[in-house]
Amino acid sequence: MKSLEIENIAHEVLKKIQHLGFMVSPKTELGQAVWMLNDEIDIEILFSKQNRRKEYVFKPELQGDVSYKANRNAFQLYVCDTIDRTFIIPLSLIAEIFQDIYALGEHFKQFKPIIQLQNGGWFLSFFGKYDITDYLNRYDFLIAESKTYTPPPVRYATTIERKGIEERYKELAQEGNLRDESMHATTVDMLRRIGEWYGFEAITESKPKGFAEFPYLIDCLWYKNGDLYMAIEVCHKGVVEKDKDALKLAKQHGARKVIIVAEVNKLDRIRKLFMYDGDIKSWTEIWSFERVFNLFESGLRFFKDFEKLKRYGWSENLIEYI
């Protein structure tokens, strides 16, 4: 692969990051493809073209076992063919993979992660497979980890602006006839409705059935045929530690899967809390509020038309849905 092509890709990625408002400077002591953002975040930009096996193979200079420090934010940006397909991976995730590998007694000299599209999702292969679909083009992760970030000044008025999350939940609450007194309440109602769409019996703000002594009220519980399928906690302004303990107990009481819904800026805190707790880590998913809102909004659109499709009966006039 030509070095000029790699330089051009890196230049385009850095330009995109600079447009977000970051100051960028090279950090060659860690590697030729390593830069620092705002003197606080290290990033390594990696590029690969798809091979004959439809894989993207990378050779990072930063490695989770030797280069990552707990007091330094660091990310690896995996560019697959185009900057529009860039995975923003925290090096803390790579460090966790290394810890799992060493715990199994594995030793190696080369670190060559592989990214591949499988069954509609993107997976990182490295002594196991890790779903990284949610890391695609997530430049907001860099912003969330920065302590000095300030948004760039607006130089012109735009006709299209991204709705704030606070504004969006109120609009969806009104459209879906949900509680709107807080984002927490609206999100809980969304999760109940989504569960019902999937055919579950969904109850909210309740203890698991049959466990009157359970010390917490879980925000949302999904049941099927009497069995607890999923327990979900919504962490907006609450305490992450409390939600983790509640979900851990729910898993011990039969939940097949647990989910915590949180803001992006809480991800690092949640990762650190769950990282060393094997009883819960492997059964937990983290969903952002925006991802839940997207799911709920898509469901509203689908079922609005689906209900029309299910109806049948005589009509005096020809019915048209355009």
N, C-alpha and C positions, 0 to 999 in steps of 0.2 A: 504494500500500500504506500503510495507516494506521501512523503512527509509534508509536501505543500498542501495536499488535500486535507490532511489532518489539521494543519495550521489554519486553513480556511474554515473548517468546521469549528475549531476552538474559537476562532475570531467571531463567528456568528453567534455562538452560545454566549460568549462574554458580552457581546453587544446587547443581547437580549437581557442579560442580567443587569447590565449598566442602565438599561432603559427602566428597570424596576426601581432604580435609585441607589444602587450599590456602587461604592468605590472599589475598583479592582486593581490588584497589584500582584506581580509574579512572586512565587515562592520556590525558587529553583533548588533550594537546599533540600527540599522534600521530593522534588521531581520536576522534570521538564514540563509536565502537563498539570502542575499544581499552582493554584492561585489562591490569594487571600481576599476575602470580601470584608470591607470596613474594618480591617485589622483584627477580625475576631473569628471569621469562619473560613476554614480551609476547604477548597473544592479541587477535585481532580477530574479532568474532562477526558473521557475515553471514547474511542470511536471504533466501530467495526462494521464491516459489510457482511451481508448474509452469505454463508457458504453453501455448498451443494446440498448439505443436509438441512438447509433452512435454519441454521444456527448463527448466532452472533457470539463470537469468541473474543474475550478481552484479556489483556495482560496489564493489570494495574501495577503502579509503583507503590502506592499506599496499601498497606496490608493491615487488616484488623488486629492481628496479634502483636504487631510491633509498633505501628505508627499511631494508633488511636490512643488518645489520652482523655480521661473522663472530664477534665476541665477545658477541653477544646472541642468546639463544634466542628465537625468535618463531614463532608459528603462526597460521594463519587457519582458523577454524572455519566451514565452509559448512553451514548448516542448510537442508535441503530439505523444506519443508512442515511438518516436525515435528522435535522435538529427538531423536527416536528414529532420525532419518536425518541424522546430523551427520558430516561428513568432517573429520578433524583433519589438516590439511595443513601440514607444516613450510614456513616461508617460504623456507628454503634451497632447497627444490624449485622454488618459483616463481622464485627468483633464477637457478637453473640454466636454466630455460626462457627467461628473458630473455637470458641469455648466448648460448644457441643461436640465438635470434631475431636478436640484434645481429650474430652471426657471419655470418648470411646477408644482412646489409645491410638488414634490415627496420627501419623506424622507425614509431612510432605515438604517439598522444597519450592514448588511452583504453585502459584495461585492464579488459576485461569477460569473465572466464572463464565458461564454460558447462558445466554438469554434466548428463549425460543417461544414462539406462539403455539399454544396447544389448547384445543377445544375452546377457542374464543378468549383465552386468558394468557397473560404473559408470565413466564416462569423463569426464575433464576436457578440454574442447576450448579450445585457445588456441594458434593457429599450429601445429596438430598435435593429436593425441589421446594422452592419457596415462591409463593404467588406474589408477584410484584406489580400486578395490574394497577393497583391503586397508587403506585408511585410514578405513573406515566405523566410526564410534563407537570409535575407538582412543584413548580418554582415557589409556590407559597410556603413550602416547607422551609426554604432559606429565610424567608421573611419572618416566619414564626420563631426561628431559632436565634434571630438577631436581637441584640439588646440596644443597638444604636441605630436601627433602621428608621429612616424618615422617608415618607413617600415623596416622589419627585413632584415639582410644581406643575400644575395644570396650565398648559400654554394655550389651549383652545377649548372651546365648548364642544362636547360630543353629543350627538343625538341618541347614541346608544350607551347606556351606562349600566353597569352590573348592579343589580339591586342588593342592598345590604341585607344581611341575614335576618336582622330584626324586622325590617320591612316585609321581607318575603314570608316569614312565618305568620304574620298577621293577615296577609292576603290569602294564604292557603287555609288559615283557620276560618276565614269568612267564606271562602269558596267551598270548603268541605264541611261546614257547620260543626266546627270543633271549638273547644274552649280556647279563649284568646287572652286570658289574664297574664300568661307568661309563656316564654318559649318552651320551658320545661313541660307545662301542661299541654300545650299544643302538640309537642313531639310525642308525648305519651299517648295522646288520642290518635295520632297518626299511626303509631306502632300497633295499637289495638285494631284499627281499621285494616291495616295491611295484613295482620294475622287473620282477620276474618275473611279477607279476600282470598287468602291461601287455603281456607277451609279449616282453620284452627278455631278452637274456643279460646278467645283472648280475654283475659281479665287484667285490670289495672290496679295499681297501688294496693296490693294484697299480699298476704302470706301464701306460700304454696299450700295447696289443698291437703288437708289431713295433718298439718304440722302447726297446731295452734301455738306452740311454744317457740316457733321460729322468731328470732329477735328483730327481723327487718320486714318492712313492707317493700316488696319488689315493684318497680314501676310498671312492668308489663310481663305477663306470663302467658305463654302459648301452650295449650293442651290439645292433644288428639287422642280420642278413645280413652280418655281419663289419664293418659300418661303425660308428664311434663316434658315438653319438647324443647322449649327455649325460655330463658330468663334474660330480661333486658333491663339495664339501668341507664337512665339519662342523667348525665353529669353536666349541668350547665353552670350553676353557681354553687354546687354542692362540693363535698369533700371526696376526692378520688379514693382515698383509703377506705372510707365507709362503703362505697360502691363495690370495691374489690372484695371486701369481706363478705358482703351480701351475695355477690355472684359466686364466690367460692363455696359458701354454704348451700346455695341453690344447686350447684353442680353436685355436691355431696348428697343432696336430697333428690337426685334423680334427673336433673336437667341434662339433656343431651348436648346442649350448646348454650353458651352465654355470650351476651353482647354488651358492650359499654358504648354509649353514644356520647361523644365529646367534641369540643372545639379543637381545631388543628393545633392551636398553641399549647394544648395539654398533652399532646402525643408523647413527647419526650418523657414527661413525668409518668405517664401511664406505662410506657415501655419499661422504665426503671423499676416500677413497682411490681410488674408482672414477670420481669425477666428471669428471676431466680426462684419463682414459685411454680414448680413443675406440675403441681396438682391442678392448677387453673390455667397456666399459660397456654397449654396446647389445645384448650377447648374454648378459648376466648377470641372474639373478633372485636376490633375497634371500628366503629362507623362514625363518620363526621356528620354533623347536623345537615350539611348541604347534601350529602349522599342520601340521607333519609328523606329529605325534602324532595329530591329528584325522584326517588322511588314512589313516594306518595303522589306527587303531581302526575307522574306517568300513569299510575293506577287510576287516578280520577279521570284522566282523559280516556283511558281504555274503557272503563266500566260505564262511563257516560254514554258512549256509543254502543257498547255491548248490550246494555239494557234495552235499547231501541231494537237491536238485532234479534233479541229473544222474543219480543212481542209478536203476537199474531192474532188475526181476527178480521172480521169483515169491516170494510170502510167504504163509505159512500163515494169518496174521492180517492184518486191516485195519490199515494204518499211518496214524497221525495225527500231524501236527505242529501243535500249538496255540500 
